[in-house]
Every structure is written in structure tokens, then in C-alpha cells.
């Protein structure tokens, strides 16, 4: 009994120390966190206005009934799924260089899933009735219930894997393989499933020809496996820049390969979709026409989609050239393709399905200021969560925040620690 | 790579001791905490404007799904809704839960050769079903179609000509088709919408979470969402109401045409049919072989909209074969008479035929939306 009690106490102390540590940092850390907190508060304020006035505070109408929120939701589910692109090389292809970095991919998955769920929640007209999901769950008929299941499952899987490995490092204990390896493999399949289910949410609707295409799910996965690892490249760059954590070059190069191939497949699938639409030129081409060229004098999405395609093409060319072996260039390419895919998959995928309406009416959509503030607030909240997670994980993996050291060891000026040296106590070696 | 210091250099201490809490750091933490709470309170302040009747009380919060309520629980729910309506509209409504009749499956048929596009059905529906007047929600959309096509994209939703019906066009009202294979029902995550035994797809307004998946799934654009709090002048309230049809809705829920079930399940005709000046609309029980709709389905060359999406609508259209090149002359004569009698009001475009832009604008700063200027 004594042993269990002290174990609980160690765990609670771990949580308390993580909490404390998230408030500790240098000036830049405080500035970054202050900015994010400010944006979160602006978002909360905007959401409260939406709760009072209704979704009329958004640019949504009966004609275009899903917009910015659902677009960001879709994009973020993909970002979350993309964590597997770090996991697969390590656990299936035994690429040990990336080993400790997997955790950062999974931490980002946690933040991305939380953001995705928040985006669905703010899109609800009656969030106060959320519990109706538990009481009359239309499973397996409604794809939305599938999404609820897989997103929550994926969140739990990742929380478990990261939490377990980090806590083992804190305890200076080798993790038990039985306790996380099976979950890692389940999470790989699960990651594919979250984005597939999200794609089926749209592609299963016969009344929306723009979505009613078998290529939506593969397209979602390909674009996610480009944007997600691209974001991880940026995260690892930040780790290298701002912490003492050592990120091997090999990690960047492996991720660069993943991004290059995924982006190429994504562009190919976009091209296939465009060919099928425009060559067939059936009545269903209107949505694609509206998106790419405008329809009957309405062009709201045209600049968006061509910006996206331009960014993606330039990023792809950069990625294929040896010049992107330089971190700076790689970072630029990553930013371009993340923005490109965010537009293509968000505004470019969700909105045109509604224009024209099933009855042929054309009503355009642009997000309002209030809607944009809510969106910005959720993004800031997600980045806030991710920053805190990374901020506490780095000293733990570096062996500076452990159960047998004082708290100040974690906050003392860091000594650069190679991830190779941390294997024993970080304990994430297979 | 240069090392970056993460903390201000407090010396490492032996294991087991925690750094001392100084007065300065205590004050700093306190100030930050108070500042943070104040900022959060300020951010949450718009919630104070939430109207009292919009916050669900415990009874409403715990209210069960329509299909799970016992008769006693349903009566309690009805009583609660009556009270709420009385408080808001100062009149006690005749509210009940009208059940489907046995051996009845409702079907609609619409004679496109007789529709003159006057939009009386649109207005009658709004009045009958207590739809919000601002922003105005309508279940029926009349589309002016050029002769020779059924491509809805070629139609005009916003026609406003004093000369309707125009000789080169026909007029096609579209409302919920009460599909036998309804995609809206399939996608609802909480079973807030379902098909009743008499074929009517209904919404439990107290169960809908407002995700609008059904609105995305509907191939006929038949569903409407309350983006804002629905408003309805007291004197215009129709007090004859049913739980699953025209009782007042609140913001954030979906609604749709329900074939006026509070009338039709008691043997009356839907409001849109009753008002139609030309008799273009036909409604009845398809399970009764002698009903008018049964006869029409047998004798007219009826068709359904978007048959290829496989939704099996219960809403049929047909053209009168006697008049291949124009509307029914009788209908044209009625239109001429109405135009003379009603003047400007004839065929007028209802309030919210376009998007709810007027409403969105209220939430936008002027510099954002040029259309407000």
C-alpha cells in the first residue's frame, strides 16, 4: 500500500511539476505565450458573442451551411493523422535516428485533435446538447458518429503513448514494450482511419456531386501526409533553434522525402479530379468551374484556389531540387505547402460543394470577422497546448526533469544533450 | 548551434528541495493570476446578454428524445412548451402531439402546367408554420424555369416580374420531398430527425444539436437552420400547433416542411395546397387506391426531381399533356385576375429569398462588408 501511495504521489508531483514548468521560460517564451493567450481570449470573446447572437455571426447561410470552421476541422484532422509519418519509419522501418522525435509528432497529434474537436463544437447550433450524442448515438449509420468515435479514440491513444513514454523517462525507467508498442501499431491504423472517416463524411453525400467522389479520401490522406510532416519539420526546427534538444539532420531529410512524395501524390490526385470534372463536362462540373474559374460572374474562391495551387507547385519544385536540403529553404517550402494545402482542403474543398446549391442558386461565402476571431482563437489555443507539451517534454527527455532531481534542475541553463545519450534514461529505445 | 537558456539561472539545488518562494515571485504570480482572471471575465462578458428563456432549465435539459418519452413525460413537455409560448406570445397555444394515422402514407403531386409562380404557397406556409419572420425562413422555393429544360441551374429563384406567369417559362415550387430513402435521416448523428410511419420526415427541435449535416446531405435544399433567434410578431402566431411541426423554434436548430402534419393528420389539407389559387397542388393518401393522388400517379406521366440520387421522393411533378406549349389557359386566366386584384403584392418576392445577409451584417464592422455601405 505504501508503495502505491508513493507512486501516486510521484505521479501527482510529475503533473504538478509539468504544470509549474509550463510557466517557466525566457523572454521569448513569455512573449509567445502571452500572444497566444491574448488570441485565445479574443477567440473566447468572439465565441461568446456567437453563443448570444447565434451562428448568424458567421458568414454561413442556408445556402452555404458549412464554412471556415468545418474547413479548419478537416485540415486539422489531417494534421493529426500525419503523426504516423514519423511513427511508421521508426516502428516499421526501424529508422532509429527519428526515434525520440516520434513523441513530438504524437504531441502535435494531441493538439491537432483537440483543435479539430473545438472546431466542430463551435460549429454547433446547440453545444449545450452535446450529451445527446451519448443518449441517441446514430452509429453506425451516421458518418459523423464514426468521426466522434475515431477522433476520441485517436486522442486517447496518443495521450497514452506520449504520457506513458514521458512519464517513464521522468521515472528513469525503461518503458515496458507491452505497454506501448501495441498501442503504437493500433495508432498507425487509427491515424489512417480518422482521415478516411472524415473524407467519407463528405464523399458519402449523393446530393453534393463535388464531394461524391472516391478520390476524396486518398486526396485527404496524401495532402495530410504532406502538410503534417511539413509542420513537424517546422516544429523540429524550432526545437533546434530554441532548446538544447539535438535534432539530427537525418530527421529533416527523412521528413523531406515524405513531404515530397506525399505532395506529389496529392497534386496528382487533384489533377485526376480536375480532369474527370472538366473533360466529362457534365452538369456536375459547375462546382469545379465555380472553384477554379468562377460561375455566372461569381468568383470569390478563384484567387484562393490559384494561390493554393501556386504555393503547392512552387513548394514541390523546391522540394525536388537539392537546394531544399538547406534547412532555410526547406522551411520556406514547408510554410508554402502548409498554407497551400490549408486553402485547398479547407475553403477549396468544403465551400464549393455548396455553390451552386442543389437547387441551382448561387450564394457566395466569406468568413466574417467574428468567425475568423473564433478560428484564430482555436488555432492559438492548439498552439498553446502544443507549446506547453513540448516545453515540458524536452527537459524530461533530456533527463533534466526526473523524479530524483529538484525542480530547478529542469529550469537550469541547459547543456546540449544529444538524443543518443538520453536513450538509457529517456528509455524510448525499442 | 547556440544553446539558449530557458531560465534565469537559478543554481541547481540538491535533490528533494524545491526553490524557495520569494515575496517577489509570489507577488508576480499573484498579479499575473488576477490579471488573467480579469481578462477571462472580460472575454466572457457577452454571455450576460443571453436571454433568460434561451438558457435551458433543468427540465428542458433532461428532456428525453421524442421516441423515448412516456405519455406522461410528453404531456409534461407539452405543458412546459405551452407555458413558454404563453410567456413569449401572451396566448395559450393549442399544442398537442398529433400522431400518424394507420394505413396512411402521404404523397404530394404538383401540376406544373397550372403553377403560375405567384408564391402564395410560400407565404401561406410561413404563416401556418410559425417560421421566423426576421430573418425570414421559408420551406418552399419557387423556381422560374425556362421551357425545355429541367436543369435547375438555368432557373431563376429571384424572379420578380409583374407579368408572371411569363410565356417562356414554367414555375416549379420545391419543398421537402419527404423521401422514402432520406439522406438527412441517415446522417443525423443524434437521431433528431426521422421518418414517421406516414412518410413524413420530422425534426425533434428539442433534440437537434445544430450540426447541419442534414442540410449538407439534402439534395433538394429543403432544410432550414435558425442561424439567429427566430422572431415572430405576437399577433401572427398560429396557435394550432403540434410538437413535431409548427411550434415555435429556437435559434440553433434545424427545421423543414412536414406536410403540415398538425392539419393533414387530422384530415385537413396542407396550407400550401389550400391557398393555391389554381389548384396546381394535390395531396393525399397513396395507400388509398381511390384517392386523388393515387389516381394521378396512375394516369399522369409523373416524374420526381433528381431521380438519380436514389432518395425515392414522395413529391411528384407532372405536366398536363393537353397543353404541351403553354400553361393551362385556365391557370393563366386566374393569374390575370389576381394581377388585376392584387397589384404590386401579386407574386412579390418574400423577405428572405436571398441569403440572410441583413442578419450577418449586424455582426460585421462596416469596413468589412462593402455591401452595407
Interface residues (C-beta under 8 A of the other chain):
Chain A: X24 X25 X26 X29 X37 X41 X42 X44 X45 X48 X49 X51 X52 X53 X54 X55 X56 X57 X58 X59 X60 X61 X62 X63 X65 X66 X120 X123 X124 X125 X126 X127 X128 X129 X130 X132 X133 X135 X136 X137 X138 X141 X142 X143 X144 X145 X148 X201 X204 X205 X206 X207 X208 X240 X241 X242 X243 X244 X246 X283 X286 X353 X354 X356 X357 X358 X359 X360 X361 X363 X368 X369 X370 X395 X404 X405 X406 X407 X408 X409 X411 X412 X413 X414 X415 X416
Chain B: X1 X3 X4 X5 X6 X7 X8 X9 X10 X11 X12 X13 X14 X15 X16 X17 X18 X19 X36 X39 X40 X42 X43 X44 X45 X46 X47 X49 X50 X56 X61 X64 X65 X135 X141 X143 X151 X152 X153 X154 X155 X157 X174 X183 X186 X187 X188 X189 X190 X191 X192 X207 X208 X209 X210 X211 X212 X213 X215 X216 X217 X218 X219 X220 X221 X223 X224 X225 X226 X227 X228 X229 X251 X252 X253 X254 X306 X309 X310 X311 X354 X355 X356 X357 X359 X360 X362 X363 X364 X365 X368
